[in-house]
Amino acid sequence: MLDGVGGILRRQNKTTKEKTIMAHEKYQHCIDDCHACLVACEHCATECLREDEMKMLTRCIELDRSCAAIC
């Protein structure tokens, strides 16, 4: 049985001992994926800034920054 208590989930096992599971542990995979998304978006923006024709990539840079903010 799971019940949420202030960001902490408690799971009761068959021997009635409680194991505390922190909310961030439960969602660690999602957190890792979001961080990878942010890194990829920032990388794209940085590479656009290194281009000779950077002005032509203004919209792409804006989208990359928005992408990173969402992640």
Secondary structure as UniProt FT lines:
FT   STRAND          2..5
FT   TURN            6..7
FT   STRAND          8..12
FT   TURN            14..15
FT   STRAND          18..22
FT   HELIX           23..26
FT   HELIX           28..49
FT   TURN            52..53
FT   HELIX           54..57
FT   HELIX           58..70
//
